[in-house]
Amino acid sequence: MPDRDAVKRRVLITGAGGRIGTCLSERLGDTYDLRLHFRTAPEQMLAHEHMAADITIFERVAPIMAGIDTVLHLAGDPRVPAPWESALANNIVGMYNTLEAARLAGVRRIVFASTNHVMGMYDRDEEWPVYNDLPVRPDSYYGVSKAFGENLGRYYHDEWGLEFIALRIGWFRPAPSEPSEEWGSETGRAMWLSPRDCAEVFRCAIEADVPFGVFYAVSDNPDRRWDITDTIIKLGYRPQDSWTRVDAGSG
């Protein structure tokens, strides 16, 4: 019989063409057997299996789940000022299609790319620190749609036993000095998530013996305003980077 420990998990990354999706496909490709999802098929040759599907259409989503152990769900409209119509179609209907297709295909776990904007009103009002068990306070339709995704994941876990980990991602940039229209430099640095730490927190979310949870995902910034104690203790996350000490490995 084959050594089960030697068999790589089959991991689907939805939205693999985005910034975080590209980071994960580059940094996790040696650890997992990846399948990359795109809305439209890429023109260039890729090192990993890939499929195209519109996540707003269930019949297109179902085939990409075949044989998958874990889904890293990044697909959707990532714009904070996304209009309601797009947030509804891509982030709410798309989330349902992803979870339902995963359930029917026997997927073990979903790791959901949630967002700081689920709790964005705490940041707006400077009510820090923010803990993961505080009431949700979205700051946009985008934040509302991600809060819906967290709650739908809770339902799928409780009702059908689908493992579900939500990562509330901070300010993902190759370097904390990169300009941003969304955040001022101080706020952005406090919630910075480096590419190296991003890949590590997703790896932890794939492997941790935790069937459900909502966790913050930021680097080891000294002035961080979100509590990552649970991420460290329960997921085993050990951030390596900080905006105060950026080196070549972080980007």
C-alpha positions in Angstrom: 0.0 0.0 0.0 1.2 3.5 -0.7 2.5 5.6 2.2 -0.4 8.0 2.9 2.0 10.5 4.6 4.0 10.7 1.4 0.9 11.6 -0.7 0.5 15.4 -1.1 -2.9 16.9 -0.3 -4.8 18.0 -3.4 -5.5 21.7 -2.8 -7.7 23.9 -5.0 -6.9 27.6 -5.0 -9.9 29.6 -6.3 -9.1 33.0 -7.6 -5.5 32.0 -8.3 -4.9 34.9 -10.6 -5.2 37.5 -7.8 -2.3 38.8 -5.7 -2.8 36.4 -2.8 -3.6 33.5 -5.1 -0.4 34.1 -7.1 1.5 34.3 -3.8 0.1 31.0 -2.6 0.5 29.1 -5.9 4.2 30.1 -5.9 5.0 29.4 -2.3 2.8 26.3 -1.6 3.5 24.4 -4.9 6.2 22.3 -3.5 4.1 21.2 -0.5 0.8 20.5 -2.1 -0.6 19.1 -5.3 -2.3 22.3 -6.6 -5.2 22.9 -8.9 -5.6 26.5 -9.8 -8.9 28.1 -10.6 -9.3 31.2 -12.8 -12.4 33.0 -14.0 -11.0 32.7 -17.6 -8.3 30.4 -18.7 -4.8 31.9 -18.6 -3.0 32.3 -21.9 0.4 31.3 -20.5 1.6 27.9 -19.6 1.4 27.0 -15.9 3.3 24.6 -13.7 0.1 23.3 -12.0 -3.2 21.9 -13.2 -5.7 24.7 -13.8 -9.4 25.1 -14.6 -11.6 28.0 -15.6 -15.1 28.6 -14.1 -17.4 31.5 -13.3 -18.1 31.0 -9.6 -21.5 32.7 -9.9 -22.8 29.6 -11.9 -23.0 26.4 -9.8 -22.8 24.1 -12.8 -19.4 25.6 -13.6 -18.1 25.4 -10.1 -19.0 21.7 -9.3 -16.4 20.1 -11.7 -13.4 21.9 -10.2 -14.0 20.2 -6.9 -13.4 16.6 -8.0 -10.7 14.9 -6.0 -9.9 17.9 -3.9 -8.9 17.6 -0.2 -8.8 21.4 0.7 -10.1 24.5 -1.0 -8.4 27.8 -0.5 -11.3 30.1 -1.4 -10.0 33.4 -2.7 -12.3 34.0 -5.6 -14.7 37.0 -5.6 -14.8 40.7 -6.0 -11.9 42.0 -3.8 -12.7 45.7 -4.1 -13.7 47.3 -0.8 -16.0 49.8 -2.7 -17.5 46.9 -4.7 -21.2 47.8 -5.5 -23.9 45.6 -4.0 -24.7 43.8 -7.2 -21.1 42.6 -7.6 -20.7 41.7 -3.9 -24.0 39.7 -4.1 -23.1 37.8 -7.2 -19.4 37.1 -6.7 -19.0 37.0 -2.9 -22.4 35.8 -1.7 -23.8 33.6 -4.5 -20.2 32.6 -5.3 -19.5 31.6 -1.7 -22.7 29.4 -1.6 -21.7 27.7 -4.9 -18.2 27.0 -3.6 -19.4 25.5 -0.3 -22.2 23.5 -1.8 -20.0 22.1 -4.6 -17.3 21.3 -2.0 -19.8 19.5 0.2 -21.2 17.4 -2.6 -17.7 16.5 -3.8 -16.6 15.3 -0.3 -14.0 18.1 0.2 -12.5 17.9 3.7 -11.8 21.5 4.4 -12.4 25.1 3.2 -10.0 27.9 4.1 -11.8 31.1 3.4 -10.0 34.4 2.6 -12.0 36.7 4.8 -11.0 40.3 5.5 -10.2 43.0 8.0 -13.3 44.8 6.6 -15.6 42.4 8.4 -14.5 44.4 11.5 -13.7 47.6 9.7 -15.9 49.9 11.8 -13.7 49.2 14.8 -10.7 50.4 12.8 -12.7 53.5 11.6 -13.5 54.4 15.2 -10.0 53.4 16.5 -11.6 50.9 19.0 -8.5 48.7 19.4 -7.5 46.1 20.0 -9.9 44.0 18.0 -10.5 40.4 19.1 -11.9 37.6 16.9 -14.9 37.0 19.2 -16.2 40.6 19.1 -19.5 41.3 17.2 -19.0 41.8 13.5 -19.0 45.4 12.3 -18.5 45.5 8.5 -17.5 48.8 6.9 -18.7 48.1 3.3 -20.8 45.8 1.2 -17.6 44.0 0.6 -17.2 43.5 4.4 -20.8 42.4 4.7 -20.3 39.8 2.0 -17.3 38.4 3.7 -19.2 38.3 7.0 -21.9 36.3 5.2 -19.2 33.9 4.0 -18.0 33.3 7.6 -21.6 32.6 8.7 -22.3 30.4 5.8 -19.2 28.4 6.6 -20.4 28.1 10.2 -23.6 26.6 9.0 -22.0 24.2 6.6 -19.7 23.0 9.4 -22.5 22.6 11.9 -25.0 21.0 9.5 -22.7 18.8 7.4 -19.4 18.7 9.2 -17.4 20.5 6.5 -14.3 21.8 8.1 -14.0 25.6 7.8 -11.3 28.0 8.7 -11.8 31.8 8.0 -8.7 34.0 7.9 -9.3 37.7 8.3 -6.5 39.0 6.2 -4.9 42.3 6.9 -3.0 44.5 4.5 -1.4 42.2 2.0 1.5 43.8 0.2 5.0 42.7 -0.8 6.4 45.5 1.4 4.8 47.7 4.0 6.2 50.8 2.3 4.1 50.1 -0.9 1.6 52.9 -1.4 -2.1 52.3 -0.8 -5.2 54.4 -1.5 -7.1 52.3 1.1 -5.0 52.9 4.2 -2.7 55.5 5.6 0.9 54.4 6.2 0.4 53.9 9.9 -2.8 51.9 9.8 -1.5 49.9 6.8 1.8 48.9 8.5 0.0 47.9 11.7 -2.1 45.3 9.8 0.5 44.3 7.2 0.7 40.7 6.1 3.9 39.8 4.2 3.8 37.2 1.4 5.9 34.8 3.5 3.6 35.0 6.5 0.6 34.8 4.2 1.7 31.5 2.8 2.5 30.2 6.3 -0.8 31.1 7.8 -2.6 29.4 4.9 -0.4 26.4 5.4 -1.3 26.3 9.1 -5.0 26.6 8.3 -4.7 23.6 5.9 -2.9 21.4 8.4 -4.1 22.4 11.9 -6.2 20.0 13.9 -9.0 22.6 14.3 -12.3 21.8 12.5 -13.7 25.3 12.6 -12.5 28.8 13.5 -12.2 32.5 12.6 -8.6 33.9 12.9 -6.8 37.1 12.2 -3.9 36.9 9.7 -1.3 39.7 10.1 2.5 39.7 10.4 4.4 40.2 13.7 4.0 44.0 13.7 4.7 45.6 17.0 1.7 48.0 16.8 -0.8 45.4 15.4 -4.3 46.2 16.4 -5.8 42.7 15.9 -5.2 39.9 18.3 -3.5 36.9 16.8 -3.2 34.9 20.0 -5.7 32.2 18.7 -3.9 32.1 15.3 -0.7 31.3 17.1 -2.0 28.9 19.7 -4.7 27.0 17.7 -3.3 27.1 14.2 0.4 27.0 15.1 1.1 30.2 13.1 4.5 31.8 13.8 4.9 35.0 11.8 8.4 35.8 10.7 8.0 39.3 9.4 7.3 42.8 10.7 7.1 46.2 9.0 10.0 47.1 11.3 12.3 44.4 9.9 11.7 43.7 6.3 14.2 41.4 4.5 14.5 39.7 1.2 12.6 36.6 2.4 9.4 38.5 3.2 8.6 39.6 -0.3 
